[in-house]
Amino acid sequence: MSTARPFREVKLQWLQQLSCDRELGDSARSIALYIITTHVNGHTEKAWPSYQTIAEATGKSVKSIQRAVRELEVSGWFEVRRGNGVGHNTEYRPSAASIIRATEAREKTDKIVPLRPREGGQNRPVRGSDMSSEGGQICPPNLEKEKIYKSNAREGAPPRKEAQRAIPLVFLDERKAKQISLWRAWLHRYGLPSLEAVRARTMRGGRFGYDLPGYWPPDDGDVATLDWIAFFQRCGSSGCTKAFETIELLEAS
């Protein structure tokens, strides 16, 4: 069995496994995602938001939150230490078993070593041919040929811009208030333009929502973070997300 890594090192794998747990209800999954992405301390691996805080962020009732927390505890995702409600909130932390599973998934990924491309082509000798190292005629530069090469280039043409990576977008219904709230907080944290500034709001199938790079903002350390930051920076300068490819995906209601 693998030795468990610190949760902050396997957080992405933990969230991936949680999202793929078909036995877990949607309410429990969304509350777990909120607690982990918003409140878990990276060093203590604990979180202690009040039921009221969770309710305001997710739009769910306190009773629904209590049922979801119980489901997360029984299914082995959370270890829960219940408080007395008077200055001592209920404490949550990812279970040891779930961290070990995430560690094993991380180690499998780490063992994948990309093959180095074989060097092709002909090896050039260190020095040229021994036929003659001296002598011969020194040819002057061919000015006519240089003129032809220069004429083929556009005079005064601006430097070519580096190709930008297209970001596929998903449609997030505006009724998903919790996810939209997390996106707004993520944009604010990185000093990026607001959803309104990039004109992300749109309509699909008669419903209003937002075109975004994902249903949830990326986790800290996620490889997609830099791409998505650059995406919103470009959107802020162009003022429109429609310059990028949009892929509509259906969300499970």
JOZIBEL-V46628 format. One line per field, one symbol per residue. ss: DSSP state (a for helix, b for strand, c for the rest). phi: phi as a letter, one per 20 degrees, with the letter a starting at -180 (. if undefined). psi: psi as a letter, one per 30 degrees, with the letter a starting at -180 (. if undefined). A space follows every 10 residues. Layout:
ss = ???
phi = ???
psi = ???
This chain:
ss = ccccccaaac aaaaaaaaac cccccaaaaa aaaaaaaacc ccccccbccc aaaaaaaacc caaaaaaaaa aaaacccbbb bccccccccc bbbbcaaaaa aaaaaaaaaa cccccccccc cccccccccc cccccccccc ccaaaaaaaa aacccccccc ccccccccbb bbbcccaaaa aaaaaaaaac cccccccccc bbbbccbbbb bbcccccccc ccccaaaaaa aaaaaaaacc aaaccbcccc ccc
phi = .fffeggfec gffffffffe ffeeffffff fffffffdcf ffeemcbbff gffffffdmd ffffffffff fffffneddd dfeendmcff dcbgffffff ffffffffff ffdffffffd nefeffcffe gaecnneeef feffffffff ffeffmffff effeffdfdd edgffeffff fffffffffe mefffffelf fbcclmdeac ecfafcfffg nffegfffff fffffffemb effdfddede efe
psi = kkkklkeffg eeeeeeeefg jffkleeeee eeeeeefefk kfefglkhkl eeeeeeefgl leeeeeeeee eeeefgekkk jklffigjlk kkkkleeeee eeeeeeeeef fjjkkkkkka akkklelakg ekflalkjkl kjeeeeeeee ffkkkgklkk kkkkkkjkll kjkffieeee eeeeeeeeeg hllleeeghf kakkhgkkak jlflfklllk fkffeeeeee efeeeeefgk ffflkkkkkk kk.
